[in-house]
Amino acid sequence: MRFACTLSALALFVLPCTAGEFKVGFGETDLTPEVGAGKKSVFLAGFGQNRKATTVHDPIMARAVVMADGDEKIAFVSVDVVGLFLPSVERVREKLTGFKYVLVSATHNHEGPDTLGLWGASPVQSGVDPDYLKRVEAGCAEAVKAAEKALAAATVKIGTAADPALINDNRKPVVKHDELVVLKFFEPKTDKPLGVLVQWNCHPEALDSRNTEVTADFIYYTVKQLRETQKCPVAYFTGTVGGLMTTLKLPVKDEKGKELADGTFEKSERYGRLVGQLAEKALKEAVPVTLTPFDIRTRELLVPVENNIYRLAWSFGTLNRTMYAWDGTPTPKKFVPTKEVGKPVAVKTEVGYLKLGELEVAAIPGEIYPELVLNKVENPADPGADFPNAAVEPAVYNQLKGKHRMLIGLANDELGYFIPKRQWDENAPFCYGLKKAQYGEMNSVGPEAAPVICGAFKELAKGK
Ligand SMILES: [Zn+2]
């Protein structure tokens, strides 16, 4: 009896401690560039070169979510820019201590400052302002620190909702990843909302190629909508945007039924709010979810760069990135940097598989095609394809067999499109009897990227 009492006293002493207690915090930083007379040019990324910003419409933000399982902390942060390369991500991580894992992503905004280099005044000039890039990297770390400061005990619900009418797939075959995933966090005793994490799959380019106002595109309005209705901080993460998931040429009507034109803030706002409403629908059906323990698996690997435009941009310094010798091995014993343009080269990147309790997350370092996520690669291949006999890549979602799943794109890197190898189509004859090649390959590192990335993800998910 005495022994039992001691044990229960011990249990009482042990139980209230924080080991394993789930906490969440949200934080954000304003990273709007200065625009105007006397300021440096701000080159807007995503479409043609030399598109200089003339004014600011709405802010460019970094938004972070920190989650903790007792003392173990992980962070997700996303910025309203076109993308961030792995070296930037590494610099963000260097500014943070005490984290088991930090995921840095970008919304892939096509109406914000160039942070990669491809959209400067000319093809041989980078559009990146190094001071601004430094500010973005510091701002990501600040947003994470603010989220860490806000950590509070939480319960979580997860919901999904799909709407194919909210995506235009402008490249054949038409395969849409139209599932939105939303997580909402609550204060356990009061059910007061602590924050919303929303993940959706679309290019932020509603303002199109001629806009010169700095904006976060539709995401500004999605976040605004959800802040208004959910009454808490909101962080948006992008997902499967390859293939190509876009709002351009997507019919979007206002409340009176009038179709809104591409390149207008009316369309950007309406679309952003519709995505927000889809998240609200998902939240109505949301169910409790456990996000602990954290099982984080990441792999550094090489992806061959066969794209000659990228190789040229690298040799001119427009793309500021270390290249590595490529001998056909994605995970060599030694990563050997090289400057030899004529030889096969590769870029170092990172793939992640995260098992957060009942939620599995794929962290994919670029713009993956929906075919590669949803196991819908063309089979048989179109005879016009360049590699019709290439093996079908292992689909990302085939590896996620748990209760809940989510994909974060442009995660810790932006390597452009990951195109199913058997849908690669640069050379005549072209697929589907088309007279010219479809858009896509020019913004991919090469046809081996998808097999390498999907292969690595499969191994990570299996625990190899
Ligand atoms: Zn893109």
Residues whose N, C-alpha, C, O or C-beta is under 5 A from the ligand:
A	BS01	ZN	E367
